[in-house]
Amino acid sequence: MTLRYPDIFNEFTCIGSDCKDNCCKMGWDIEIDSGTLDYYRGLDTDLGRRLCESIYEEDGCYYMSQQEGCPFLSAEGLCTVQQTCGAEHISEICREHPRFYEWFGDYKEAGLGLCCEEVSRLVMTHERPILFTEKQIDEETDDMAFDSECLAAVKMLRDRLIDIAQDRGFSLLQRLVILCYAVADIHDAMQDGDCERLKKISGMLAIDGFRMEIVIQAQKDFQGQSESAKESLSWLFSGLAGMEYMGGIKERFVIDDEIIDAMLKAESSFERDYAPFEYELENVLVYFLYRYFIKCTRYDDMAEDYLFSAVYMTLALRGLFLREYAKNGVLPDKERRIYLVKEFSKEVEYDSDNMDIIYDDISCCGDTRDKLCRLCL
């Protein structure tokens, strides 16, 4: 099988007890895979009995209940199951998190989820454009059905979208505009199952002059729409403020006219001061494009949602940075920016209900492209 992964993939190591936001303390119910469950049931020890007593079944799946965090976490923040039985005998999700995978026959993709603070740190401190590597691995072919021609076209197009996201000849906001203007054609081609058209779109987007034409056209389209920018910022933040959250980041999305005006007034100076660090949100944008757009191969009606949501979430994070800049007059420091990215991913990206809200906003809005572009121009 061919495995594709970003160059930071092999740099990740769980920092365990040093993590300020240990995922074992989240209170999530952790699914126990069948092999691990069989092993626990075969353990004739006190630990084995405690493990089995902590596991419950729901809809044919098995979970470890941990409302106040994993009951097998030691006082030092370490996994007693791993310490006692070895890493090979903790559940698959515990062993793999925050890694994610996609399978298409003899092709597999791997990545790292931003909900982990160590992953966010790797992404936010990686100053060079993220590169992707492929290698051969010894793994059985996946048997889930997919269209191989569509996969090839979507991969090619996604490579082009990532190339745009990393094109430092344009500002980050200009790159987001180019992506937004490409959505309609990509959506139509995916709906029609027209792989040749997807290849042609990819070819056009590769041309620097075509990218510049899009930026120039967008500047003409949205010239003098400062009041609309205010409406778009309110739309973006109100949608995020209406979501469900476990932690306290929700309050960062609650804004009023006074806060919006302060953010818009600080926009130009924020853009100047944040310019040396644009690679941070560039990498975040690449993450969203890499992780989600490939799913169009199986869900062709989601192309618009996946592409717009990548822009939406990148602008949301930029908005969080801008809000703190407007309030304090200085950029939030690197650790604070890493924290905000991690919290956003954990609370929004890793909550399917919250992501559905974003997809619904995108699908039902009618002028999503215009709203997002007004935040960029």
ZIRAFEN-V461596 format. One line per field, one symbol per residue. burial: I if it has 24 or more other C-alpha atoms within 12 Angstrom, else O. A space follows every 50 residues. Layout:
burial: ???
This chain:
burial: OOIIIIOIIOOIOIOIOOOOIIIIIIOIIIIIIOOIIOIIOOOOOOOIOO IIOIIOOOOOOIIIIIOOIIIIIOOOIIIIIOOOOOOOIIIOIIIOIIII IIIIOIIIIIIIIIIIIIIIIIIIIIOOIIOOOOOOOOOOOOOOOOOOOI IOIIIIIIIIIIIIIIIIOIIIIIIIIIIIIIIIIIIOIIOOIOIOIIIO IIOIIIOOOOIIOIIOOIIOOIOOOOOOIIOIIIIIIIIIIIIIIOOOII OIIIIOOOIIOIIIOIIOOIIOOIOOIIIIIIIIIIIIIIIIIIIIIIOI IIIIIIIIIIIIIIIIIIIIIIIIIIIOOOIIOOOOIIIIIIIIIIIIII OOOIIIIIIOIIOOOOOIIIIIIIIII
